[in-house]
Amino acid sequence: MRPIINACARRSLWLASTVLIPLSPFAISAAHAQQSASPDLLPPIEVGPPKKPETTQPPAAQKPKPRQAAAKPNQQKPAEKPTTAQQGIPNTAPTVVSPTGIVTPTNQVANSVTAISAQDIATQQYRTLPDVLNTVPGLNIVQSGGPGGQTSVFLRGTNSNHTKILIDGIDVGDPTTPNGAIDLAHLLIGDAAQVEVLRGPQSGLYGSDAIGGVISIITQKGEGPARWTASNEAGSFGTFNQSVGVSGSQDNFNYAFSVSHLEASDVPVTPLQLLPPGQQANGNNYDNMTYSAKTGVDLNEYLTWNSVLRYTESTLLFTGTNTPGPNFTSLPDAAQSRQGVHEFFGREEAVLSLFDGRIKNYFGANYSHYWDSDQGPFDPVSSITSGDRLKFDWHSVTQVATGQDLVVGLEREDSRIDTTGFSAQTGNQAGFVEWQSNFAKRFFLTANIRQDDNDSFGDHMTYRVAPAVIVPFTETTIKASYGTGFKAPTLSQLFQNFPDFGFFANPNLKPEQSRGADIGFEQPLFNDRIRFGSTYFKNDITDLINSNAAGTTLINVDQAITEGTESFITANIIDRVKVRADYTVTRAVDASTGLQLERRPKEKFSVTTIWNPIDPLTLSATVLRVSDWTDVDRVTFAPVIAPGYTTVNLRADYAINDQLKVFGRIDNVANVHYQNPTGFLAPGLGVFGGIRFASYAVK
């Protein structure tokens, strides 16, 4: 397969292996919050007066303005508490969108979900989606080097293409890659209002890819008087980052525009022991520009129009790996390779509200375009691959009775890939139904079912059931869920042949399938100043796509089992100190051999402490421990056991006034040297500092 990967992407083997090794497991109060229930619908704005306490809704909703969800989860005026499952412990449950498609407090959903707010992102000084995800329980991030390095996520031990990634409801999975997964390295999150990590099979609502779960980025929505923001940061590895934005609302119109720039011009990535004598190491050079626009207008009391546009242009200079020789070994190139990535995501949406908002109809269209250019050190020209995804959808949210909501939807999506000598396309249509119930704010139930009809493999049905109960007196939450998931074969797997290597696509591939369940509890103590809990999960995955014994084609052959526990404790013993600790145990194995799957550490532990010694000053420290894992040697491709690592990160920011804040961070304080994946150095000690400005309410 490895020469085939090479021919397909024309990328160096280190990049191909990072993308494709994960491919083989061996190698409620609802209807009031006018939230889109479709996985690909933008969160529209809430209707009605400011959030009612009983719905725990985001304070930003005064009139039917588009996509409240984007601004909703974190624009909580009450003192911008750290409303995340990642840092600190909120006095009230944060709201999330991804579990049901309807804005719901986290204590009213049975699914395991982590919500990271805009304030958390600012406090921890996250710059990219991989930064946000590093300490989230239940997943492992693998990034080949520093910023811009190929990045994959393994959620609950599933494959790197088993997680659906959404931005404002837009599926950003990349149809041009062999396994269909987007490179997370290029996703900047400076304009994010909330990042949600939903764990467990979710295809009953979201369709293909959601075997391990869903990661949803909700961007900020304009609200109130015009607010200008800007930031500038510099530091180690040639870091030079800037951002500027403006957002607000007036009358029936809201807007949010932002531009973000991230640059790291000299990041050590290649271990010196891999280089031939006399060859110098070249640091990675990465540059990313991301532009975003989010607008909404209430055309009248019944009709709202929402729009989201996002464009990213990035360039990475990196040290690739020589094509394997006769002994199937390779070494880092002496000269650098170049990768250029252009990504565009857009959505237009009309929201029709009837019967005083009891029925909401959402009509939307998504368009995504991907362009990738790869040029190795000896390539005369770049290899260019492009692709598109076009989707039309409708769904309706009906408040049948208080606490009883019905969601019905239909969608049609077409995907295409174009590269030298190859072009293909396929499509999928689907319908889904979901029921969400809230009984006396003690018992909660979500159930959904979805039927997909794919142009390539035909029909496929998935579903999910998720009950939760809050026990009186003890206030213990007991929750469980059971669902099914699937991953459709990619265009490359179905149609792309490599006759020079004797390898041919298989148009008869079936989707990869899964069944998954979890059960857990959460226990608050001392008026929720302390909360702890644990969840056990298990997934059975079948029909995994891998090469046949002869290595001439792909077939549905493999099976895997993943199981484990996700445990946490949060403490807010005194008002100025907040602590959160997470501990994840994962067992991910080949069902036929019992061998551990690659790049799935068995244990992961993190603890974050936030201290406000005085009002303007915030200090934070995070310890992350990741245990050993099975990997592949970069030079010989032989299986190896990669040693675990422990890192410590420090953060500080000081508000000079309501408009100006200075900040600084130290990453990897002890300058721990580790490789993740094997053969690629993770960044060592890094020191950064900068300044943030806002016309008011600087974060």
C-alpha positions as CSV (number, residue, x, y, z in Angstrom):
1,M,0.0,0.0,0.0
2,R,2.8,2.5,0.7
3,P,3.9,3.0,-2.9
4,I,0.3,3.4,-3.8
5,I,-0.1,6.1,-1.2
6,N,2.9,7.8,-2.6
7,A,1.5,7.8,-6.1
8,C,-1.8,9.0,-4.9
9,A,-0.8,12.1,-3.1
10,R,2.7,12.7,-4.4
11,R,3.6,13.5,-0.8
12,S,6.5,12.4,1.2
13,L,6.1,9.1,3.0
14,W,6.1,10.7,6.4
15,L,2.9,12.7,5.5
16,A,1.3,9.7,3.8
17,S,2.0,7.4,6.7
18,T,0.5,9.9,9.1
19,V,-2.6,10.2,7.1
20,L,-3.1,6.5,6.2
21,I,-1.6,4.5,9.1
22,P,-4.7,5.4,11.2
23,L,-6.9,4.2,8.3
24,S,-6.0,0.6,9.1
25,P,-6.7,-0.4,12.7
26,F,-3.6,-2.6,12.4
27,A,-1.3,-0.6,10.5
28,I,-35.5,20.1,26.9
29,S,-36.2,22.8,27.3
30,A,-35.4,22.6,23.7
31,A,-37.7,24.3,21.3
32,H,-37.3,27.7,23.0
33,A,-33.6,27.6,21.9
34,Q,-34.0,28.0,18.2
35,Q,-31.2,25.6,17.3
36,S,-30.7,23.7,14.2
37,A,-31.3,20.0,14.6
38,S,-29.6,19.1,11.4
39,P,-25.9,18.2,11.6
40,D,-25.2,20.6,8.8
41,L,-27.4,23.5,9.8
42,L,-26.0,26.7,11.3
43,P,-27.2,27.5,14.7
44,P,-29.8,30.2,14.2
45,I,-30.6,32.8,16.7
46,E,-33.0,32.3,19.5
47,V,-36.4,33.8,19.4
48,G,-38.1,35.6,22.2
49,P,-36.9,37.5,25.2
50,P,-33.5,37.1,26.8
51,K,-32.8,33.6,27.9
52,K,-35.1,32.2,30.5
53,P,-33.3,30.7,33.5
54,E,-35.1,27.4,33.2
55,T,-33.7,26.9,29.7
56,T,-30.2,27.9,30.6
57,Q,-29.8,29.6,27.3
58,P,-27.1,31.8,26.1
59,P,-27.7,35.4,27.0
60,A,-27.3,36.6,23.6
61,A,-30.6,36.2,22.1
62,Q,-33.0,39.1,21.8
63,K,-34.7,38.5,18.5
64,P,-34.6,36.0,15.7
65,K,-31.1,36.7,14.6
66,P,-29.2,34.0,12.8
67,R,-27.3,31.3,14.4
68,Q,-27.5,32.2,18.0
69,A,-25.5,29.1,18.7
70,A,-22.5,30.7,17.4
71,A,-22.6,33.4,20.0
72,K,-24.7,31.6,22.4
73,P,-22.7,29.2,24.4
74,N,-20.1,31.6,25.6
75,Q,-21.5,35.0,25.6
76,Q,-22.8,34.6,29.1
77,K,-22.7,38.0,30.6
78,P,-22.6,36.8,34.2
79,A,-18.9,37.4,34.6
80,E,-17.7,35.2,31.8
81,K,-17.3,32.1,34.1
82,P,-15.2,29.3,32.7
83,T,-18.2,27.4,31.4
84,T,-16.3,24.4,30.1
85,A,-15.8,20.9,30.9
86,Q,-12.2,21.6,30.3
87,Q,-11.3,24.3,32.8
88,G,-13.0,25.3,36.0
89,I,-16.4,24.4,37.1
90,P,-19.4,26.6,36.3
91,N,-22.2,27.4,38.7
92,T,-24.7,26.5,36.0
93,A,-24.5,23.9,33.3
94,P,-23.2,25.2,30.0
95,T,-25.4,24.6,26.9
96,V,-24.4,22.5,24.0
97,V,-25.8,22.0,20.5
98,S,-24.1,18.9,19.1
99,P,-25.7,16.0,21.1
100,T,-29.2,16.7,19.7
101,G,-29.0,19.6,17.3
102,I,-31.0,21.7,19.8
103,V,-29.5,24.0,22.4
104,T,-29.6,21.9,25.7
105,P,-27.9,22.2,29.1
106,T,-25.2,19.6,29.5
107,N,-26.8,18.2,32.6
108,Q,-29.9,17.3,30.4
109,V,-28.1,15.2,27.8
110,A,-27.0,11.6,28.3
111,N,-24.0,11.8,25.9
112,S,-20.5,12.4,27.0
113,V,-19.7,15.9,25.8
114,T,-16.9,18.5,26.5
115,A,-17.6,22.2,25.8
116,I,-14.7,24.7,25.6
117,S,-15.9,28.3,25.6
118,A,-14.3,31.4,24.0
119,Q,-13.2,32.5,27.4
120,D,-11.4,29.2,28.0
121,I,-9.7,29.6,24.6
122,A,-8.5,33.0,25.6
123,T,-7.4,32.0,29.0
124,Q,-5.4,29.0,27.7
125,Q,-4.2,30.9,24.7
126,Y,-5.2,28.2,22.2
127,R,-4.4,29.0,18.6
128,T,-5.5,25.9,16.6
129,L,-8.0,23.1,17.0
130,P,-5.3,20.6,18.0
131,D,-4.3,23.0,20.8
132,V,-7.9,22.9,22.1
133,L,-8.2,19.1,21.9
134,N,-4.9,18.1,23.5
135,T,-6.3,17.8,27.1
136,V,-9.9,16.8,26.2
137,P,-10.7,13.4,27.7
138,G,-11.3,10.3,25.5
139,L,-9.2,11.3,22.5
140,N,-5.6,11.4,21.3
141,I,-4.0,14.0,19.0
142,V,-1.2,13.0,16.7
143,Q,0.6,15.9,15.0
144,S,3.8,15.5,12.9
145,G,5.8,18.3,14.4
146,G,4.6,21.8,15.4
147,P,2.1,24.1,13.7
148,G,1.0,23.0,10.3
149,G,2.2,19.4,10.7
150,Q,-0.3,16.7,9.6
151,T,-2.7,16.3,12.5
152,S,-5.1,13.4,13.2
153,V,-7.6,12.7,16.1
154,F,-8.4,9.3,17.5
155,L,-11.6,9.6,19.4
156,R,-12.4,6.7,21.9
157,G,-9.8,4.6,20.1
158,T,-11.5,4.7,16.7
159,N,-9.7,5.5,13.4
160,S,-8.7,9.0,12.5
161,N,-11.4,9.2,9.8
162,H,-14.1,8.1,12.3
163,T,-14.8,11.6,13.7
164,K,-17.1,14.1,12.0
165,I,-15.7,17.6,12.1
166,L,-18.2,20.5,11.8
167,I,-17.8,24.3,11.5
168,D,-21.1,26.1,12.1
169,G,-22.8,22.9,11.1
170,I,-20.8,22.5,7.9
171,D,-19.2,19.1,7.4
172,V,-15.5,19.9,6.6
173,G,-14.4,16.3,6.0
174,D,-12.0,16.4,3.0
175,P,-13.1,14.3,-0.1
176,T,-9.6,14.7,-1.7
177,T,-7.7,12.7,0.9
178,P,-7.5,8.9,0.7
179,N,-9.3,8.3,4.0
180,G,-11.6,11.3,3.8
181,A,-10.4,13.0,7.0
182,I,-9.5,16.7,7.1
183,D,-6.1,17.8,8.4
184,L,-6.9,19.5,11.7
185,A,-3.6,21.5,11.6
186,H,-5.1,24.2,9.4
187,L,-8.1,25.0,11.6
188,L,-7.5,28.2,13.5
189,I,-10.0,28.9,16.3
190,G,-9.5,32.6,17.1
191,D,-13.2,33.3,16.1
192,A,-14.7,30.3,18.0
193,A,-17.5,30.9,20.5
194,Q,-17.5,27.3,21.6
195,V,-15.8,24.0,20.6
196,E,-17.8,20.8,21.5
197,V,-16.4,17.3,21.6
198,L,-19.3,14.7,21.5
199,R,-18.1,11.2,22.2
200,G,-19.7,7.9,21.0
201,P,-21.4,6.8,17.7
202,Q,-23.6,9.6,16.4
203,S,-24.6,8.5,12.9
204,G,-28.2,8.4,13.8
205,L,-28.2,12.2,13.5
206,Y,-25.0,13.0,11.6
207,G,-24.6,10.1,9.1
208,S,-21.3,8.9,7.8
209,D,-18.0,9.4,9.7
210,A,-19.5,9.8,13.2
211,I,-18.3,6.4,14.5
212,G,-16.1,7.8,17.3
213,G,-18.1,11.0,17.7
214,V,-18.4,14.6,16.5
215,I,-16.2,17.7,17.0
216,S,-18.2,20.9,16.4
217,I,-16.8,24.4,16.2
218,I,-19.4,27.2,16.6
219,T,-18.0,30.6,15.6
220,Q,-19.0,33.8,17.3
221,K,-22.0,35.8,16.3
222,G,-22.2,39.6,16.4
223,E,-24.3,41.1,19.2
224,G,-24.7,44.5,20.7
225,P,-22.7,47.7,19.9
226,A,-19.8,47.3,17.4
227,R,-16.9,45.6,19.1
228,W,-13.4,45.8,17.5
229,T,-10.7,43.3,18.6
230,A,-7.1,42.8,17.7
231,S,-4.1,40.8,19.0
232,N,-0.4,40.4,18.3
233,E,1.9,37.7,19.6
234,A,5.5,36.7,19.1
235,G,7.8,34.1,20.5
236,S,9.8,30.9,20.1
237,F,10.2,29.0,16.8
238,G,9.8,32.2,14.8
239,T,6.2,32.7,16.0
240,F,4.4,35.8,14.8
241,N,0.6,35.7,15.1
242,Q,-2.0,38.4,14.6
243,S,-5.8,38.7,14.5
244,V,-8.3,41.5,13.9
245,G,-12.1,41.4,14.0
246,V,-15.3,43.4,14.3
247,S,-18.7,42.2,15.4
248,G,-22.0,43.6,16.6
249,S,-25.7,44.0,15.7
250,Q,-28.0,46.8,14.9
251,D,-31.8,46.6,14.5
252,N,-32.5,43.3,12.6
253,F,-28.9,42.7,11.3
254,N,-25.9,41.0,13.1
255,Y,-22.4,40.6,11.8
256,A,-19.0,39.1,12.8
257,F,-15.9,39.4,10.6
258,S,-12.4,38.3,11.5
259,V,-8.9,37.7,10.0
260,S,-6.4,35.5,11.7
261,H,-2.7,35.0,10.9
262,L,-0.5,32.3,12.3
263,E,3.2,31.9,11.5
264,A,5.9,29.6,12.8
265,S,9.0,30.0,10.7
266,D,11.5,27.6,12.3
267,V,10.1,24.6,14.2
268,P,12.5,21.7,14.8
269,V,10.8,18.5,13.7
270,T,13.4,15.9,12.4
271,P,15.3,14.0,15.1
272,L,19.0,14.4,14.5
273,Q,19.7,10.7,14.9
274,L,17.7,10.1,11.7
275,L,19.9,12.3,9.5
276,P,22.8,10.9,7.5
277,P,26.2,12.2,8.6
278,G,26.8,15.8,7.5
279,Q,23.1,16.5,6.7
280,Q,21.6,19.5,8.6
281,A,18.1,19.5,10.0
282,N,15.7,22.0,8.4
283,G,12.9,23.4,10.7
284,N,9.4,23.5,9.4
285,N,8.0,26.8,8.2
286,Y,4.3,27.3,8.4
287,D,2.1,30.3,7.5
288,N,-1.8,30.4,7.7
289,M,-4.2,33.1,6.9
290,T,-7.9,32.5,7.8
291,Y,-10.8,34.8,6.9
292,S,-14.3,34.4,8.3
293,A,-17.6,36.2,7.9
294,K,-20.9,35.4,9.7
295,T,-24.0,37.5,9.2
296,G,-27.7,37.3,9.7
297,V,-30.7,39.4,9.0
298,D,-34.4,39.2,10.2
299,L,-36.3,39.9,7.0
300,N,-39.5,40.0,9.0
301,E,-41.0,38.4,12.1
302,Y,-41.2,35.0,10.4
303,L,-38.1,34.8,8.2
304,T,-34.4,35.0,9.0
305,W,-31.4,34.7,6.6
306,N,-28.1,33.4,7.9
307,S,-24.7,33.3,6.1
308,V,-21.3,31.8,7.0
309,L,-18.2,32.1,4.8
310,R,-14.7,30.9,5.8
311,Y,-11.5,30.7,3.7
312,T,-8.1,29.4,4.7
313,E,-4.8,29.7,2.8
314,S,-1.8,28.0,4.2
315,T,1.7,27.0,3.2
316,L,4.0,24.4,4.9
317,L,7.7,23.8,4.2
318,F,8.6,20.5,5.8
319,T,11.2,17.7,5.7
320,G,9.8,14.8,3.8
321,T,11.0,11.2,3.6
322,N,12.8,9.5,0.8
323,T,10.9,6.9,-1.2
324,P,11.7,3.5,0.3
325,G,14.6,1.6,-1.3
326,P,15.1,-2.1,-1.9
327,N,15.2,-2.8,1.9
328,F,12.1,-0.8,2.4
329,T,13.8,1.9,4.6
330,S,13.9,5.6,4.0
331,L,15.6,8.7,5.4
332,P,14.6,12.3,5.8
333,D,15.2,14.4,2.7
334,A,18.0,16.9,2.6
335,A,15.8,19.5,0.9
336,Q,12.3,20.6,2.0
337,S,9.0,19.8,0.4
338,R,6.2,22.3,0.0
339,Q,2.5,21.9,0.6
340,G,-0.1,24.5,-0.1
341,V,-3.7,24.2,1.1
342,H,-6.7,26.3,0.2
343,E,-10.0,25.6,1.9
344,F,-13.4,27.3,1.5
345,F,-16.5,26.6,3.6
346,G,-19.8,28.4,3.1
347,R,-23.4,28.1,4.1
348,E,-26.6,30.0,3.3
349,E,-29.7,29.3,5.4
350,A,-33.3,30.5,5.6
351,V,-35.2,30.0,8.8
352,L,-39.0,30.1,8.7
353,S,-40.7,30.5,12.1
354,L,-44.4,29.6,12.5
355,F,-46.9,29.6,15.3
356,D,-45.0,31.9,17.6
357,G,-41.8,29.9,17.1
358,R,-43.3,26.5,18.0
359,I,-42.4,25.3,14.5
360,K,-39.1,26.2,12.9
361,N,-38.1,25.2,9.3
362,Y,-34.5,25.5,8.2
363,F,-33.6,25.5,4.5
364,G,-29.9,25.4,3.8
365,A,-27.1,24.9,1.2
366,N,-23.5,24.1,2.1
367,Y,-20.6,24.4,-0.3
368,S,-17.0,23.3,0.5
369,H,-14.0,23.5,-1.8
370,Y,-10.5,22.0,-1.2
371,W,-7.3,22.6,-3.1
372,D,-4.0,20.9,-2.2
373,S,-0.6,21.4,-3.9
374,D,2.3,19.1,-3.0
375,Q,5.8,19.4,-4.4
376,G,8.7,17.2,-3.2
377,P,12.4,18.4,-3.4
378,F,12.9,16.6,-6.8
379,D,9.5,17.2,-8.3
380,P,9.6,19.5,-11.4
381,V,6.0,20.6,-10.8
382,S,3.5,20.4,-8.0
383,S,0.9,17.7,-7.8
384,I,-2.5,19.3,-7.4
385,T,-5.7,17.7,-6.1
386,S,-9.0,19.5,-5.7
387,G,-12.5,18.5,-4.5
388,D,-15.9,19.9,-3.7
389,R,-18.9,19.1,-1.6
390,L,-22.3,20.5,-2.2
391,K,-25.2,19.9,0.1
392,F,-28.9,20.9,0.2
393,D,-30.9,20.3,3.4
394,W,-34.2,20.9,5.2
395,H,-35.2,20.2,8.7
396,S,-38.0,21.2,11.0
397,V,-38.0,21.5,14.8
398,T,-41.5,21.3,16.4
399,Q,-42.3,21.9,20.0
400,V,-45.1,19.3,20.3
401,A,-45.6,20.1,24.0
402,T,-43.5,21.6,26.8
403,G,-40.3,19.6,27.0
404,Q,-41.3,17.5,24.0
405,D,-39.6,18.3,20.7
406,L,-39.8,16.6,17.3
407,V,-37.1,17.0,14.6
408,V,-37.5,15.8,11.0
409,G,-35.0,16.4,8.2
410,L,-34.0,15.6,4.6
411,E,-30.7,16.2,2.8
412,R,-28.8,15.6,-0.4
413,E,-25.0,15.8,-0.7
414,D,-22.6,15.3,-3.7
415,S,-18.9,15.0,-3.4
416,R,-16.2,15.2,-6.1
417,I,-12.4,14.8,-6.5
418,D,-10.1,15.9,-9.3
419,T,-6.4,15.2,-9.7
420,T,-4.0,14.3,-12.5
421,G,-5.5,11.5,-14.5
422,F,-8.3,10.8,-12.1
423,S,-11.8,12.3,-11.4
424,A,-14.7,10.8,-9.6
425,Q,-17.9,11.8,-7.8
426,T,-20.6,10.2,-5.7
427,G,-23.7,11.3,-3.8
428,N,-25.8,10.5,-0.7
429,Q,-29.3,11.4,0.3
430,A,-30.8,10.9,3.8
431,G,-33.8,11.4,6.0
432,F,-33.9,11.4,9.8
433,V,-36.3,11.8,12.7
434,E,-35.4,12.7,16.3
435,W,-37.5,13.0,19.5
436,Q,-36.2,14.9,22.6
437,S,-38.0,14.7,25.9
438,N,-37.6,16.5,29.2
439,F,-39.9,15.2,32.0
440,A,-40.0,17.4,35.1
441,K,-36.3,18.3,34.6
442,R,-35.5,14.9,36.1
443,F,-35.7,12.4,33.2
444,F,-34.4,13.1,29.8
445,L,-34.5,11.0,26.6
446,T,-33.2,11.5,23.1
447,A,-33.9,9.0,20.3
448,N,-33.2,9.3,16.6
449,I,-33.1,7.2,13.5
450,R,-31.6,7.9,10.1
451,Q,-31.8,6.3,6.7
452,D,-29.0,7.0,4.2
453,D,-29.2,6.1,0.5
454,N,-25.7,6.2,-1.1
455,D,-25.1,6.2,-4.8
456,S,-22.2,3.8,-4.3
457,F,-23.3,1.2,-1.7
458,G,-27.0,1.7,-1.3
459,D,-29.1,2.0,1.9
460,H,-27.8,2.1,5.4
461,M,-29.8,2.7,8.6
462,T,-28.4,4.0,11.9
463,Y,-30.0,5.1,15.2
464,R,-29.2,6.2,18.8
465,V,-31.1,6.1,22.1
466,A,-29.8,8.2,25.1
467,P,-31.6,8.4,28.4
468,A,-30.5,10.2,31.5
469,V,-32.0,10.7,35.0
470,I,-31.2,13.1,37.9
471,V,-31.8,11.2,41.1
472,P,-33.7,13.3,43.7
473,F,-32.0,14.3,47.0
474,T,-28.5,13.2,45.9
475,E,-28.8,15.0,42.5
476,T,-26.7,12.2,41.0
477,T,-27.0,12.0,37.2
478,I,-27.1,8.6,35.7
479,K,-26.8,8.4,31.9
480,A,-26.4,5.9,29.2
481,S,-26.5,5.7,25.4
482,Y,-26.5,3.1,22.7
483,G,-26.1,3.8,19.0
484,T,-24.8,2.7,15.7
485,G,-22.4,4.4,13.3
486,F,-20.9,4.0,9.8
487,K,-18.1,5.3,7.6
488,A,-18.7,5.4,3.9
489,P,-15.9,4.4,1.5
490,T,-14.0,7.4,0.1
491,L,-13.9,8.3,-3.6
492,S,-10.2,7.2,-3.7
493,Q,-11.0,3.8,-2.2
494,L,-13.9,3.3,-4.5
495,F,-12.5,4.5,-7.8
496,Q,-8.8,5.4,-7.9
497,N,-6.6,2.7,-9.6
498,F,-2.8,2.4,-9.6
499,P,-2.1,0.0,-12.5
500,D,1.6,0.7,-12.4
501,F,1.7,-0.8,-8.9
502,G,-0.8,-3.6,-9.6
503,F,-3.4,-2.0,-7.3
504,F,-7.0,-1.4,-8.2
505,A,-9.9,0.3,-6.4
506,N,-13.0,-1.6,-5.3
507,P,-16.3,0.0,-6.3
508,N,-18.1,-2.7,-4.3
509,L,-16.8,-1.7,-0.9
510,K,-19.3,-1.5,1.9
511,P,-19.3,1.1,4.7
512,E,-17.4,0.4,7.9
513,Q,-19.9,-0.1,10.7
514,S,-20.0,0.2,14.5
515,R,-22.1,-0.4,17.5
516,G,-21.3,1.5,20.6
517,A,-22.6,2.0,24.2
518,D,-21.7,3.9,27.3
519,I,-23.0,4.2,30.8
520,G,-21.8,6.6,33.5
521,F,-22.7,9.0,36.4
522,E,-21.9,12.5,37.7
523,Q,-22.1,13.5,41.3
524,P,-22.2,17.1,42.5
525,L,-21.2,18.0,46.1
526,F,-21.4,21.2,48.2
527,N,-23.7,23.1,45.9
528,D,-21.7,21.9,42.9
529,R,-18.5,23.3,44.1
530,I,-17.1,19.8,43.6
531,R,-18.3,17.4,40.8
532,F,-16.9,14.1,39.8
533,G,-18.0,11.3,37.5
534,S,-17.0,8.4,35.3
535,T,-18.2,6.8,32.1
536,Y,-17.5,3.4,30.6
537,F,-17.7,3.0,26.9
538,K,-17.3,0.2,24.3
539,N,-17.4,0.1,20.5
540,D,-17.5,-2.9,18.2
541,I,-16.3,-1.9,14.7
542,T,-16.7,-4.3,11.7
543,D,-16.1,-4.2,8.0
544,L,-13.0,-2.0,8.3
545,I,-11.4,-1.4,5.0
546,N,-7.9,-2.7,4.4
547,S,-5.8,-4.4,1.7
548,N,-6.4,-7.9,0.7
549,A,-3.8,-10.6,1.3
550,A,-2.3,-10.0,-2.2
551,G,-2.1,-6.3,-1.7
552,T,-3.9,-5.7,-5.0
553,T,-7.1,-4.1,-3.8
554,L,-9.1,-3.0,-0.8
555,I,-11.8,-5.1,1.0
556,N,-14.0,-5.0,4.1
557,V,-12.0,-7.4,6.2
558,D,-10.9,-6.0,9.6
559,Q,-12.6,-5.8,13.0
560,A,-11.7,-3.8,16.1
561,I,-12.9,-3.4,19.7
562,T,-12.4,-0.2,21.7
563,E,-13.4,0.2,25.3
564,G,-12.4,2.2,28.3
565,T,-13.3,4.8,31.0
566,E,-13.4,8.5,31.1
567,S,-13.2,9.9,34.7
568,F,-13.1,13.5,35.9
569,I,-13.3,15.7,39.0
570,T,-13.7,19.5,39.2
571,A,-13.3,21.6,42.3
572,N,-14.0,25.2,43.1
573,I,-13.1,25.1,46.7
574,I,-12.5,28.9,46.9
575,D,-13.8,31.4,44.4
576,R,-10.4,32.3,43.0
577,V,-9.1,28.8,42.4
578,K,-10.6,26.2,40.0
579,V,-9.2,22.8,39.3
580,R,-10.1,20.2,36.7
581,A,-8.6,16.7,36.4
582,D,-9.4,14.1,33.7
583,Y,-8.2,10.5,33.4
584,T,-8.9,8.3,30.4
585,V,-8.1,4.6,30.0
586,T,-8.5,3.2,26.4
587,R,-8.1,-0.3,25.2
588,A,-8.2,-0.4,21.4
589,V,-7.4,-3.8,19.8
590,D,-7.5,-5.8,16.6
591,A,-10.4,-8.1,17.3
592,S,-8.8,-11.0,15.5
593,T,-5.3,-10.8,17.0
594,G,-5.8,-8.8,20.3
595,L,-2.9,-6.5,19.3
596,Q,-3.1,-2.8,20.4
597,L,-4.1,-0.5,17.6
598,E,-1.5,2.1,16.6
599,R,-1.4,5.6,18.1
600,R,-3.9,4.9,20.8
601,P,-2.2,5.4,24.3
602,K,-3.7,3.2,27.0
603,E,-3.8,6.1,29.5
604,K,-4.1,9.8,29.4
605,F,-4.2,12.2,32.4
606,S,-4.5,15.9,32.6
607,V,-5.0,18.5,35.4
608,T,-5.6,22.2,34.9
609,T,-5.6,24.8,37.7
610,I,-6.8,28.4,37.2
611,W,-6.0,31.0,39.8
612,N,-7.1,34.6,40.0
613,P,-5.0,36.1,42.8
614,I,-6.3,39.6,42.0
615,D,-9.1,40.6,39.6
616,P,-7.0,41.7,36.6
617,L,-4.6,38.7,36.8
618,T,-5.3,35.1,35.7
619,L,-2.7,32.4,36.1
620,S,-3.1,28.8,34.8
621,A,-1.0,25.6,34.8
622,T,-1.7,22.4,32.9
623,V,0.0,19.0,33.3
624,L,-0.6,16.4,30.6
625,R,0.6,12.8,30.9
626,V,0.3,10.4,28.0
627,S,1.3,6.8,28.3
628,D,3.2,4.5,25.9
629,W,1.6,3.6,22.6
630,T,2.2,1.4,19.6
631,D,3.6,3.2,16.5
632,V,5.5,2.7,13.3
633,D,9.2,3.6,12.9
634,R,9.7,6.5,10.4
635,V,12.7,4.9,8.8
636,T,12.1,1.1,8.8
637,F,8.3,1.1,9.1
638,A,8.6,-1.6,11.7
639,P,6.3,-1.6,14.7
640,V,7.7,0.1,17.8
641,I,6.6,1.0,21.3
642,A,6.7,4.8,21.6
643,P,7.5,6.0,25.1
644,G,5.0,8.2,26.9
645,Y,5.6,11.8,28.0
646,T,4.6,14.4,30.5
647,T,4.4,18.2,29.7
648,V,3.7,21.2,31.8
649,N,2.3,24.5,30.3
650,L,2.0,27.8,32.1
651,R,-0.3,30.7,31.2
652,A,-0.8,34.3,32.5
653,D,-2.7,37.3,31.4
654,Y,-3.2,40.7,33.0
655,A,-6.0,43.2,32.2
656,I,-4.6,46.7,32.2
657,N,-8.2,48.0,31.7
658,D,-11.4,47.0,30.0
659,Q,-9.8,47.4,26.6
660,L,-6.2,46.1,26.9
661,K,-4.7,42.9,28.1
662,V,-1.2,41.6,28.1
663,F,-0.5,37.8,28.1
664,G,2.3,35.3,28.1
665,R,2.7,31.5,28.0
666,I,5.4,28.9,28.4
667,D,4.9,25.6,26.6
668,N,6.7,22.4,27.7
669,V,8.3,24.1,30.6
670,A,10.7,21.3,31.3
671,N,11.8,21.1,27.6
672,V,10.8,17.4,27.4
673,H,12.0,15.8,24.2
674,Y,9.4,13.4,22.8
675,Q,8.1,12.3,19.4
676,N,4.4,12.0,18.5
677,P,4.3,10.3,16.1
678,T,7.5,8.4,16.2
679,G,10.1,10.1,14.0
680,F,8.8,13.6,14.4
681,L,9.8,15.9,17.3
682,A,7.2,17.6,19.3
683,P,8.0,21.3,20.0
684,G,10.3,21.8,23.0
685,L,10.4,24.7,25.4
686,G,8.5,27.6,23.9
687,V,8.1,31.1,25.3
688,F,5.5,33.5,23.9
689,G,4.0,36.9,24.7
690,G,1.6,39.4,23.3
691,I,-1.2,41.9,23.7
692,R,-5.0,41.8,23.1
693,F,-7.2,44.8,22.4
694,A,-10.9,45.3,22.3
695,S,-13.0,48.4,22.1
696,Y,-14.7,47.1,25.2
697,A,-14.8,43.8,27.3
698,V,-11.4,42.5,26.3
699,K,-11.1,38.7,26.9
